[in-house]
C-alpha cells in the first residue's frame, strides 16, 4: 500500500472519530412522549375516570431528543372497546428547539359511556409525507 493511501485512510479515521457522533438516533427516537395523562382545561390531572359530556384534554410531554429543531404534529386517536375510532384530532405547526420539552394537549368531549383507549402520536410532515418520530403512547379512559 502506498504511503499516500495510508495517509488518506488515517485522515478518514481521524475525521470519523472526531466529527461523527458516537451514536445516532434511530427514526423512532427523534422525539419522546412522556407522562400521557388526562387533564382539565387548567392542566390539572383528573385521573382516567370521566363523565359523558365532560371536556378533557389528552396531554403528554413531548421532548425533542435531537441537536436540531424539529417541527411536529401531535395526533390523538380515540378508540372504543371494539377498536372503532370515535375521535381523531391533531395539532400541527409546533416547532421544538433542540432538547426542548413541551406539554401538548388536545381536547375531547366524550358523548357516550364506555371504555376507550387514547393513542398519542408525534409525527413529522402531517398530513402529507407523514413520518412517525417516536412510538405511540396510550391512555385507558373510563367514561360513565
Secondary structure as the mmCIF struct_conf table of DSSP 4:
data_model
#
loop_
_struct_conf.conf_type_id
_struct_conf.id
_struct_conf.beg_label_comp_id
_struct_conf.beg_label_asym_id
_struct_conf.beg_label_seq_id
_struct_conf.end_label_comp_id
_struct_conf.end_label_asym_id
_struct_conf.end_label_seq_id
HELX_RH_AL_P HELX_RH_AL_P1 UNK A 3 UNK A 19
BEND BEND1 UNK A 20 UNK A 20
BEND BEND2 UNK A 22 UNK A 23
TURN_TY1_P TURN_TY1_P1 UNK A 27 UNK A 28
STRN STRN1 UNK A 29 UNK A 29
BEND BEND3 UNK A 30 UNK A 30
STRN STRN2 UNK A 31 UNK A 39
TURN_TY1_P TURN_TY1_P2 UNK A 41 UNK A 42
BEND BEND4 UNK A 43 UNK A 43
STRN STRN3 UNK A 45 UNK A 45
BEND BEND5 UNK A 48 UNK A 48
STRN STRN4 UNK A 49 UNK A 50
TURN_TY1_P TURN_TY1_P3 UNK A 52 UNK A 53
STRN STRN5 UNK A 55 UNK A 64
BEND BEND6 UNK A 66 UNK A 68
STRN STRN6 UNK A 70 UNK A 80
TURN_TY1_P TURN_TY1_P4 UNK A 81 UNK A 82
STRN STRN7 UNK A 85 UNK A 96
HELX_LH_PP_P HELX_LH_PP_P1 UNK A 97 UNK A 97
TURN_TY1_P TURN_TY1_P5 UNK A 98 UNK A 99
STRN STRN8 UNK A 101 UNK A 109
BEND BEND7 UNK A 112 UNK A 112
STRN STRN9 UNK A 114 UNK A 124
BEND BEND8 UNK A 125 UNK A 125
TURN_TY1_P TURN_TY1_P6 UNK A 126 UNK A 127
BEND BEND9 UNK A 128 UNK A 129
STRN STRN10 UNK A 131 UNK A 132
BEND BEND10 UNK A 133 UNK A 133
STRN STRN11 UNK A 134 UNK A 134
STRN STRN12 UNK A 137 UNK A 143
#
